[in-house]
Amino acid sequence: MSESLTAPPPRSAGPEAAPRPLLTGRLWLWVLVVGAGVWLITALIAGFTDVPNLVPNVLVLGSFLVPVAAVLYAYSRPTGYGISAGPLIVGFLGGGTLGTLFAAVTEVYFLPAAAGTFLCVALFEETAKGLVVAVIAWRLAIRRARDGMVLGATVGAGFAAFESTGYAFQTFMKHSGDHAILDVFSTEAQRAVLAPFGHITWTALLGGAIFAAWRRDAFGPIAPVLWTFVGVVALHAAWDATYGWSIIIAQGVEGRGWFAEWPNTTDWIGTPTGSELLAFNVAYGLFIGLNALIGTVWLVRRWRRYGVDEPASA
């Protein structure tokens, strides 16, 4: 009788059944919804009271909210073995600090002028994030493609968060004497909406390719990694060039002429007509939407393929 009341010993879980930490499920959604509410309330109070101590809160909340929620979402996805939280924390901070620092230094000293700028910016920034992913991967004993995508998304999220903080601070300094909080909130809101489709998606794709090629002590074949890198750089460069393309189209559609040279965005955007602004917004939305769609479809297809192709042990 005592035997019937004795609970059977728990089965040992292999790599495929490794339990995930409690940071799973819909925590990302709670963080996003509650954080957005706190951010909005903080921005409203800061705007009405002009209390300078609240400005950093608005900057940090608006810049980090979506990237952090994206990391929590990525971490909650089933990856097979499951990468631990430690490498992800290092990846987020590494992508946000070392990644942006490396990109800034290389862009300042090596960027060409005009046409090649966007391509070179994309090349430098994706290289910086890829290096962060590779350094962390080098320290891991088990590397699986889906874990690489989670790590890549985390590195990209860190890069996006710190980059958005810089843009928000730049906006605050530029408009410090005229509704600065409103301008900061507008800048951060736009970047927050687009954040999942930019650095997070691009580095997730690159991280998955790196992990898929890197098995234990061997690395190869390298061609899929290189092609993924080329595709990611192309998406990044096209994303950055969208603003200029939209200006060219708006000017052409409104009869101001089709110019082969790259537009002076600072001069043009200061005095657009109503119809020009409408044409610009339509073109910009279409270009960004198409870029985001391509990246998202690529990301989903790669995630599914890695789930089918992943071997039992790596």
C-alpha positions, 0 to 999 in steps of 0.5 A: 500500500505504501508503494501505491502512495509513493509518487514515481520519480520524475523522468530526466529531461533531455535537451529537447525537453529542457525546461524554460525559465519563468520568463515565458508565456505572455510576459512580453505582452504585459511588459509592452502594455503596462510599459506603454501606459507608464511611458505615456503617463510619464511623458504627459506629466513631464510635458505639463510640469516641465520637471527636468528629472522626468526627461531621462525616464521618458527617454529610457522608457520609450527607447527600451520598451519595445526592444525589451518586450521583443527579447522576452517574446523571442526568449519564450519561443520553443527553440529545442535546447534553449539558450540561457539568460546569461548570454542574452543579457550579455548580448543585449548589453554588448549589442547596445554598447559595443555594437553602437560604439564600433559602428559609430567609430567606423562610420565617422572615419570610413564613410564615403559621401552621398550615394555609398553612405547608406550601404556602408552604414548598413555594412558597418552596423551589421558587422558590429552586431554580427561580431557580438553574436560570434563572440558569444557563440564562441563561448557556448558549448551547444549552438542551435540555429533557433537559439542563434536567432533568439540571441541575434534578436536580442543583440539587435534589440540592444542595438536598437534600444541604445540607438533610439536613446541617442536619437531621442536625446538628439531630438530633445536637445534640438527642441529643448525650447519648444515642446521638447517632450512632445517631439521626443515622444513622437520620435520614440513612438515612430521608432518603437513601432518600426523596431521589431522589423529593423535591427531585431529582425536583421540580426536574428537572421544573421544569428541563426545563420551563424549558429546553423553553420557553427557546430561544436568545433567546426564552422561551415559551410560559410556560403549561407552565412555570407549570403544571409549577411549580404541580404541583411545588409541590403535590407538595412541599406534600403531601409535607411535610404527610404527617406531619400527615395520618398523625397525624390518621388514626392518631388517628381509626382508634384512636378518639381522634377525628377532629380538624379542626385541625392536630395538634401533632406534637411532643406526639403523637409523644412518647407514641404507643401501639403500635397508633397507631404502626402506623397512623401508619407505614402511613398515612405509607408509603402517602402518601409512596409515592403521592407518590413514584409520581406524581412518578416517573411524571411524570418518566419521561413528561416525559423520554420526551416531551422525547426525542421532541419535541426538535428537531435544533437548539435 
